[in-house]
Structure formats: C-alpha cells, structure tokens
Amino acid sequence: ARKVDTVVLDKTGTLTEGHPQVTDAVWLEDAPKSKGILYSLEKNSEHPLAEAVRRFLQNVSAFEVECFGVLDGRGVEGLIDGKNYYAGSLTLLEEKGIRIEVSLQAKARKWMEEAKTVIALADEEKTLGILAITDQLKPTSAQAIEELHRQGIEVWMLTGDQPEAAREIAKQAGIAHFKAGVLPQEKAMFIQELQSKGKKVAMVGDGINDSAALAQADLSIAMGQGTDIAMDTAMVTILSSDLVKISETIRLSQLTVCTIRQNLFWAFFYNLIGVPIA
C-alpha cells in the first residue's frame, strides 16, 4: 500500500451511496404496457440500476420474458410476446441501430448534464421511453479525494455512464481524471495499461463487475457494503465503505514500514555494540 501512486475508483457504490433512485421518466406510447415490459426485463437483472427501476415500477403488471440475456455494461434484452425488447444505455440502442427520437435525445442530454444516468427501453425499431436515475455522492467522497491528492496520489474514476454524467460526478468529487462508457472487461485492461507505464495501482470497487480489475491491481480494496465476490477478491475490505479509509490505509502502511525499519536499525545497532562487549 505504501508504494501506491495511483488510485482507480469505481463510481456506483464506491464514490456514490449505491442506492440509485429513478427521478424522471418519459414514455412515448402506451405507457402502462411499456412500464410492464421494462419491469419484466429488469426483474431478471442483478444490477443496482435495475433495482432502482423495479422499485419505481413495482405496481405494474409483469410479462413473461423468454430468451433473457445480459449485455455486459450496456443493459439487458428479452423476448416478450414474440418481440425483442432492450433496456439499457443509449449506446446499446445505437449499437442495435434503434432510432432515438430527437425529443428524447434532448431530454437525455439535459439529464446527463445533471449527473443523472439515463436508461432507455426500446423494441427492435424505436425507443419506447427513457428514465433518469441518480445516485448521491457519499458525504466523505470529496474529502477522501482531497486527502489522496495531498498524499501525491493520482486519482481516476471509471464508470459505464455517458461522458456528460461522468464529467459532472467527477467535478463534484474533485477528480480530474475519469473514463466513461467503460465495460466491465475494460476496467482490468485499464489497470494493466497504467501498470505498463510503471504505476503502482490501487483499485477500489464494490461489485461483480469490478472483480477482474481488483484481481489485476497491485492493491485491491473492496467496500464492505458491496458484493461477496468483490470482498473475496480484494486484499483490503473497508467495512464502513468510507473512502477516507483509503488514505488512512496507505498512511498506516507507511508508518508500519517506518516502524519496522526503526526496529531493525536499533536491533542491529544494539548487537553491533553489545556482542563485542559480551
């Protein structure tokens, strides 16, 4: 830990509280059916954002989903009444060649500038609706980043969010370097890229998506409120999930090594003098 010069932070559940909530929603057509379809897709997902959507739509009627699939870092898909539906990021829709109405694009852009995550529901041809989800920064996140900077440590934030939302969150936390639209497998590759430049990297995360990056890092730190696999992979677990403990961990490591060196010095000094006298 004392050798760490770069700290990479996951956003959701690490920098933020990890309790996302849906704040806004716009539906283009047949809102009750669209809500039911979105709920049906998200109830099969384990992502924190999916949990927020389920809470928001908990009173709607569900549909039977066939051929459900998770699209890593982008969303989910499923077959309902013989038709394919997608729920996830705007990037997912663009990849599938699905039309996003101009009015929805403008609304989504506005929400992202407010540091909100935008997810969309679409069928094979068009977007049916979009939702805005927000997750508050932890009260101590900005303080923790400031303390790491004072220790001369470079801080990065990784997130699957769109660049606009990521930029606003990074600004609030006081983070100068961030990477948006990152897929789970790309997190470990980014850690590897930093290490190839001679950096000693600490990765801080809380979810299943962070486990590969945690395993790749020189020092891996998990949040105590996160998933079991993250804690199992990590070398350090912060039980309180308070980011201030990261700088304390590094400082404790430095003090421990300093004490070891002092003890070795006095032990050798004592023997150097004591043995000849004996």
C-alpha positions in Angstrom: 0.0 0.0 0.0 2.8 2.4 0.8 4.1 2.2 -2.8 0.7 3.1 -4.4 0.9 6.2 -6.6 -2.4 5.8 -8.5 -5.9 5.0 -7.1 -8.7 3.9 -9.5 -12.3 4.2 -8.2 -15.4 2.7 -9.5 -18.4 5.1 -9.4 -21.6 3.4 -8.3 -21.5 2.1 -4.8 -17.9 3.3 -4.3 -17.9 7.1 -4.9 -21.7 7.2 -4.6 -24.1 5.8 -2.0 -25.0 2.8 -4.1 -28.8 3.4 -3.6 -29.9 4.8 -7.0 -33.4 6.2 -7.5 -35.4 7.0 -10.6 -36.1 10.7 -10.7 -37.7 11.3 -14.1 -39.4 9.2 -16.8 -40.7 10.0 -20.3 -42.9 7.4 -22.2 -43.6 7.8 -25.9 -46.6 5.4 -26.4 -48.8 3.0 -24.4 -47.1 3.9 -21.1 -48.7 1.1 -19.0 -47.5 -1.6 -21.4 -44.1 -0.1 -21.7 -43.7 0.1 -17.9 -44.7 -3.5 -17.6 -42.2 -4.6 -20.3 -39.4 -2.6 -18.6 -40.2 -4.0 -15.2 -40.3 -7.6 -16.6 -36.8 -7.2 -18.1 -35.2 -5.5 -15.1 -36.6 -8.0 -12.6 -34.2 -10.6 -14.1 -31.2 -8.3 -13.7 -29.0 -8.0 -10.6 -27.6 -4.6 -11.5 -28.1 -1.8 -8.9 -29.8 0.4 -11.5 -32.2 -2.5 -12.2 -33.2 -2.5 -8.6 -34.0 1.2 -8.8 -36.2 0.6 -11.8 -38.0 -2.2 -10.1 -38.8 0.0 -7.0 -40.1 2.7 -9.3 -42.3 0.4 -11.3 -43.3 -2.0 -8.5 -47.1 -1.7 -9.0 -47.2 -2.5 -12.8 -48.3 -5.8 -14.4 -45.4 -8.0 -15.5 -45.0 -10.0 -18.7 -43.3 -13.4 -19.2 -39.8 -13.0 -20.6 -38.2 -15.5 -22.9 -34.5 -15.7 -24.0 -33.4 -13.2 -21.4 -29.8 -12.0 -21.7 -27.4 -9.6 -20.0 -25.3 -7.4 -22.3 -22.3 -6.6 -20.2 -22.1 -3.0 -19.2 -24.8 -2.0 -21.6 -28.1 -3.4 -20.5 -30.4 -6.4 -20.9 -32.6 -8.0 -23.7 -35.5 -10.4 -23.8 -38.3 -11.7 -25.9 -41.9 -10.7 -24.9 -44.9 -11.8 -26.9 -42.6 -12.8 -29.8 -40.9 -9.4 -30.0 -37.4 -8.4 -28.9 -37.0 -5.6 -26.3 -33.9 -3.9 -25.0 -33.4 -2.0 -21.7 -30.1 -0.2 -21.1 -27.8 2.6 -22.2 -28.3 4.9 -25.2 -25.0 3.3 -26.5 -26.8 -0.1 -26.6 -29.6 1.4 -28.8 -27.0 2.9 -31.1 -25.2 -0.4 -31.4 -28.5 -2.1 -32.3 -29.4 0.6 -34.9 -32.5 1.6 -33.0 -33.9 5.0 -33.7 -33.8 7.5 -30.8 -36.3 10.4 -31.2 -34.8 13.9 -31.2 -37.0 15.0 -28.3 -35.7 12.0 -26.2 -32.1 12.8 -27.1 -32.5 16.4 -25.9 -34.1 15.2 -22.7 -31.4 12.6 -22.1 -28.7 15.2 -22.7 -30.2 17.5 -20.1 -30.4 14.7 -17.5 -26.8 13.7 -18.1 -25.6 17.2 -17.6 -27.3 17.0 -14.2 -25.1 13.9 -13.4 -28.0 11.5 -13.9 -27.7 8.1 -15.5 -30.1 7.6 -18.5 -31.5 4.2 -19.4 -33.9 3.5 -22.3 -36.5 1.0 -23.3 -36.8 0.0 -26.9 -38.2 -2.6 -29.2 -36.4 -3.7 -32.5 -37.2 -0.4 -34.2 -37.7 2.5 -31.9 -37.3 3.9 -28.4 -40.4 3.5 -26.2 -39.2 5.6 -23.2 -36.3 6.8 -21.1 -35.6 7.1 -17.4 -33.2 9.2 -15.4 -31.5 7.7 -12.3 -29.5 9.5 -9.7 -27.2 8.2 -7.0 -25.8 10.7 -4.5 -22.1 11.1 -3.7 -21.1 9.7 -0.3 -20.7 12.6 2.1 -17.0 11.9 2.6 -16.1 11.2 -1.1 -14.8 14.7 -1.9 -12.8 14.8 1.4 -11.3 11.4 0.6 -10.2 12.5 -2.9 -8.6 15.7 -1.5 -6.6 13.7 1.1 -5.3 11.4 -1.6 -4.3 14.4 -3.7 -2.4 15.8 -0.7 -0.5 12.5 -0.5 0.6 13.0 -4.1 -1.6 10.2 -5.4 -3.2 10.4 -8.8 -7.0 9.5 -8.8 -9.0 8.1 -11.7 -12.8 7.3 -11.8 -14.1 4.6 -14.0 -17.8 4.4 -14.9 -20.1 2.9 -17.6 -22.1 6.2 -17.6 -22.1 8.6 -20.6 -19.3 11.2 -20.6 -21.6 14.1 -19.6 -22.9 12.4 -16.4 -19.4 11.1 -15.6 -17.9 14.6 -16.0 -20.4 16.1 -13.6 -19.8 13.4 -10.9 -16.1 13.8 -11.3 -16.4 17.6 -10.9 -18.5 17.2 -7.7 -15.9 14.7 -6.2 -12.9 16.8 -7.3 -11.5 14.2 -9.6 -9.5 15.5 -12.6 -9.2 12.1 -14.5 -12.1 9.9 -15.5 -13.0 7.4 -18.1 -16.7 7.0 -19.1 -18.5 4.3 -21.0 -16.2 1.6 -19.6 -17.3 -2.0 -19.9 -16.5 -4.5 -17.1 -13.7 -6.3 -19.0 -12.2 -2.9 -19.9 -11.6 -2.0 -16.3 -8.9 -4.6 -15.8 -7.4 -3.6 -19.2 -7.2 0.0 -18.0 -5.4 -1.1 -14.8 -3.0 -3.1 -16.9 -2.4 -0.1 -19.1 -1.5 2.1 -16.0 0.8 -0.6 -14.7 2.6 -0.8 -18.0 3.5 2.9 -17.5 5.2 2.0 -14.2 2.3 3.0 -11.9 1.6 1.2 -8.7 -2.2 1.0 -8.8 -4.9 0.5 -6.2 -8.3 -0.4 -7.4 -11.4 0.4 -5.3 -14.7 -1.3 -6.1 -17.8 -3.0 -4.7 -19.5 -5.0 -7.5 -19.2 -8.2 -9.5 -18.1 -6.0 -12.5 -15.1 -4.8 -10.5 -13.7 -8.2 -9.6 -11.4 -8.7 -12.6 -9.9 -5.2 -12.1 -9.5 -5.8 -8.4 -7.6 -9.0 -9.2 -5.3 -7.1 -11.7 -4.4 -4.2 -9.4 -1.3 -4.1 -7.2 -3.5 -3.3 -4.2 -7.2 -4.2 -4.3 -9.8 -2.6 -1.9 -13.4 -3.6 -1.6 -16.3 -1.8 0.0 -17.9 -3.7 3.0 -21.4 -3.0 1.7 -20.6 -4.4 -1.7 -20.8 -7.9 -3.2 -19.2 -11.0 -1.7 -17.1 -11.7 -4.8 -15.5 -8.2 -4.6 -14.6 -8.7 -0.9 -13.3 -12.2 -1.7 -11.0 -10.9 -4.5 -9.7 -7.8 -2.6 -6.7 -7.7 -0.3 -8.4 -5.0 1.9 -12.1 -4.6 2.8 -13.3 -1.2 4.2 -16.1 -2.4 6.4 -17.7 1.1 6.7 -17.4 1.8 2.9 -15.9 5.2 3.8 -13.4 6.3 1.2 -11.4 8.3 3.7 -10.1 5.0 5.0 -8.1 4.6 1.7 -5.7 7.4 2.6 -5.6 6.1 6.2 -4.7 2.6 4.9 -1.8 4.0 2.8 -0.6 6.1 5.7 -0.8 3.1 8.1 1.3 1.1 5.7 3.9 3.8 5.5 4.0 4.1 9.3 4.2 0.3 9.7 7.2 0.0 7.4 8.9 3.0 9.1 8.5 1.2 12.5 9.9 -2.0 11.1 13.0 -0.1 9.7 13.5 1.7 13.1 13.3 -1.6 14.9 15.8 -3.2 12.6 18.2 -0.3 12.9 18.1 -0.3 16.8 18.4 -4.2 16.8 21.5 -4.1 14.6 22.9 -1.1 16.5 22.4 -2.9 19.8 24.0 -6.1 18.5 26.9 -4.2 16.9 27.7 -2.7 20.3 26.5 -5.5 22.6 28.1 -8.6 21.0 31.8 -7.3 21.2 31.2 -6.2 24.8 29.7 -9.6 25.7 
